[in-house]
Amino acid sequence: MASRPNKPCRYPNCSALVASGYCEAHAKPVAQARERWRGTPASRGYDADWKTIRIEALRRDKFLCVHCLALNKITPAQDVDHIIPISVDITKRLDLTNLQSLCRSCHRAKTAHEQKAPV
């Protein structure tokens, strides 16, 4: 099967051809700018209170991914996820009943699904 033709870099006025996204010269600066705009974890609500409640959620779930456990798979959890996103209800930010321990792949899949869904 033939591969898709390369496209110009997404950076304005750059004509470098890439499979997708940005060329090597622009990928890193664009990512750095995105991170600066995004802010620090503390400014996004992940402060000392969050760190404390995060550990509580992991302990409650025995440091296992609850999604994988539902599928009878034992997978260590690295992330703690808000079941109802804080962008929907900020009052549930530190509510232990709104938190679930997830492995990295389950957390990424859930986040991707939420970002595709209309809000």
Secondary structure, 3 states (H helix, E strand, C coil): CCCCCCEECCCCCCCCEECCCCCHHHHHHHHHHHHHHHCCCHHHCCCHHHHHHHHHHHHHCCCECHHHHHCCCCCECCEEEECCCCCCCHHHCCCHHHEEEECHHHHHHHHHHHHHCCC
